[in-house]
Amino acid sequence: MALVSAACMAPTPAITPEAYEAAERALRYPLTEVEMDDFTEDCLREQGVTVFQRRPNGQGFIGFNVTARDEEALSDCRQQLWDTYGYPKGPETPAEFRVLYDRYLTQAECLRSLGLTVDVPSFDSYYDDRGEWTPYQDLPEPVDGAQWRLWNETCPQSPWEYEPLAGPSR
């Protein structure tokens, strides 16, 4: 048991600037959140589905009086998106985890600027937990929809909306 614990607690390997840049290229999806919603909206329109409204800034859709057919159309449109552009890649290497972690640090600072408390794990903990942490996960419940919109419009949930505050930290 001690050997397993020691292995889990080992610091992550050093990340070179070249590995960091390669990780950014490998992880970055070819479309932005807004472009993915554009694709889905066009697909829904082609299928004659009008019950979904877009949320701002690439935050998906909300439906009113949605039928099973509408849900199926939305699912089909998302599948067409993935078939056309591939599924977003998740982090696998230490450098890829670092890229996301650095962006989440910037997102956490954005949320703090709104007066929210965000507890940030160390990079080693984030890596050991396979990137399970995001700044939004432990926020309090918003008091209303306006507060939620403020948080999301000021500090979007996609890590790709952020560049690290001081460049890549290695």
CORUR-V712505 format. One record per residue. N is the residue number from 1. RES is the residue in one small letter. PHI is phi in radians with two decimals (999 if undefined). BURIAL is b if it has 9 or more other C-alpha atoms within 8 Angstrom, else e. Layout:
n,res,phi,burial
N,RES,PHI,BURIAL
N,RES,PHI,BURIAL
//
This chain:
n,res,phi,burial
1,m,999,e
2,a,-1.11,e
3,l,-1.16,e
4,v,-1.13,e
5,s,-1.09,e
6,a,-1.11,e
7,a,-1.14,e
8,c,-1.21,e
9,m,-1.59,e
10,a,-1.11,e
11,p,-1.13,e
12,t,-1.19,e
13,p,-1.11,e
14,a,-1.10,e
15,i,-2.03,b
16,t,-1.35,e
17,p,-1.01,e
18,e,-1.15,e
19,a,-1.14,b
20,y,-1.11,b
21,e,-1.12,e
22,a,-1.13,e
23,a,-1.14,b
24,e,-1.04,b
25,r,-1.13,e
26,a,-1.18,e
27,l,-1.50,b
28,r,-1.17,b
29,y,-1.26,e
30,p,-1.17,e
31,l,-2.07,e
32,t,-1.38,e
33,e,-1.02,b
34,v,-1.14,b
35,e,-1.13,b
36,m,-1.13,b
37,d,-1.18,b
38,d,-1.03,e
39,f,-1.02,b
40,t,-1.14,b
41,e,-1.08,b
42,d,-1.07,e
43,c,-1.08,b
44,l,-1.09,b
45,r,-1.07,b
46,e,-1.06,e
47,q,-1.57,e
48,g,1.32,e
49,v,-1.66,b
50,t,-2.17,e
51,v,-1.51,b
52,f,-1.80,b
53,q,-2.01,e
54,r,-1.32,b
55,r,-1.50,b
56,p,-1.21,e
57,n,1.04,e
58,g,1.20,b
59,q,-1.87,b
60,g,1.58,e
61,f,-2.29,e
62,i,-2.23,e
63,g,-1.98,e
64,f,-2.22,e
65,n,0.97,e
66,v,-1.39,b
67,t,-1.72,e
68,a,-1.06,e
69,r,-1.09,e
70,d,-1.10,b
71,e,-1.06,b
72,e,-1.14,e
73,a,-1.10,b
74,l,-1.08,b
75,s,-1.08,e
76,d,-1.08,e
77,c,-1.13,b
78,r,-1.13,b
79,q,-1.12,e
80,q,-1.09,e
81,l,-1.04,b
82,w,-1.15,b
83,d,-1.12,e
84,t,-1.36,e
85,y,-2.00,e
86,g,1.48,e
87,y,-1.41,e
88,p,-1.02,e
89,k,-1.49,e
90,g,-1.63,e
91,p,-1.20,b
92,e,-2.26,e
93,t,-1.73,e
94,p,-0.96,b
95,a,-1.13,b
96,e,-1.17,b
97,f,-1.10,b
98,r,-1.12,b
99,v,-1.00,b
100,l,-1.17,b
101,y,-1.02,b
102,d,-1.07,b
103,r,-1.22,b
104,y,-1.16,b
105,l,-1.06,b
106,t,-1.15,b
107,q,-1.08,b
108,a,-1.06,b
109,e,-1.11,e
110,c,-1.07,b
111,l,-1.11,b
112,r,-1.10,b
113,s,-1.14,e
114,l,-1.59,e
115,g,1.56,e
116,l,-1.54,e
117,t,-1.64,e
118,v,-2.24,b
119,d,-1.54,e
120,v,-1.87,e
121,p,-1.30,e
122,s,-1.19,e
123,f,-1.06,e
124,d,-1.05,b
125,s,-1.15,e
126,y,-1.02,b
127,y,-1.16,b
128,d,-1.04,b
129,d,-1.52,e
130,r,1.03,e
131,g,1.26,b
132,e,-1.30,e
133,w,-1.58,e
134,t,-2.40,e
135,p,-1.05,b
136,y,-1.36,e
137,q,-1.15,e
138,d,-1.95,e
139,l,-1.21,b
140,p,-1.18,e
141,e,-1.13,e
142,p,-1.14,e
143,v,-1.25,e
144,d,-2.85,e
145,g,-1.11,e
146,a,-1.13,e
147,q,-1.14,b
148,w,-1.07,b
149,r,-1.09,e
150,l,-1.03,e
151,w,-1.01,b
152,n,-1.25,b
153,e,-1.33,b
154,t,-1.36,e
155,c,-2.26,b
156,p,-0.95,b
157,q,-1.34,e
158,s,-1.23,e
159,p,-1.13,b
160,w,-1.33,e
161,e,-1.42,e
162,y,-2.16,b
163,e,-1.86,b
164,p,-0.97,b
165,l,-1.03,e
166,a,-2.13,e
167,g,1.34,e
168,p,-1.07,b
169,s,-1.71,e
170,r,-2.10,e
//
